[in-house]
Amino acid sequence: MKNSLDQIDTLNNLYRAFERKLTKKHDNIPFGERAFFECKGKYKFMESGECTVFGKKVVKAYKKTAEASFDEAEEQVTRGEKGIVVVLEILDHVGHEVGSEGTKYINAAKMVIERTKKLFNHFKEKNPDGTCILISDHGMGDVLTGVDVLNPMKRLFGLPGEKYQVYNDSLYLRIWADSNDMLLKIGSYLNKIDCLYQIDESNRQKNGVTKHELGDLIYVLKNGYYFNPNCFGVSLRGGVAGLHGYMEPLDQVSGILVTEFGSGEMIDAMNVFNTVRDAIGK
Ligand SMILES: [Zn+2]
């Protein structure tokens, strides 16, 4: 626990904010954790070549830009490949940057839809019995304002360390404490904050996060809010415009799953894997 993820003092926050701006704009890797994240936390989708998706061997189209990824996929279809996965990051990046109402986001979405249609048609021409699936693991909720809980907690309960520990990303807050008493105190403070609610036991069960090593208490922000500062640092520009991970149901923050078998109903995130696997007939 006592590693640099827990250093939440102002100097460290500032350092992280600058380091983030100056080095890699798009990642939020905490100060001192870069080596670990880069070797252990490397995103699987960033590896090129062949890979296995939903139990099937496929070729991957992942390039620097969405346009180049689509170009690559079109070539793969032309070559006669039958299992192709195209990886796109554009809606995530642009959505965080400008939010779901931003022109840049709308234009990116239009481009993705246009090129997806073209690619699907091309694929179906070559493989009349093939299956096309469009999947997005999240939507993008618009961000209204930042919420600071780390500094009030430090003032009320002392620095994190011996008595309690706290970790929060943009939306989720996790607390560990060495005594029930401390846990109750922290809980009663957090329960008074309007824009925040606790993920209760039944929801923890539903989402597979019952283990206390994942947090004695877990809280999530309501739609529109984000933690600033969070354990990745402070945001110098006043934060991001869009975020995913909000739990309140809203079309804007929902993911997308489209296949020719799709019924248009909501599918729980926990069941997306099985749904897609069934659709491709594994
Ligand atoms: Zn994201």
Residues whose N, C-alpha, C, O or C-beta is under 5 A from the ligand:
A	BS01	ZN	D92
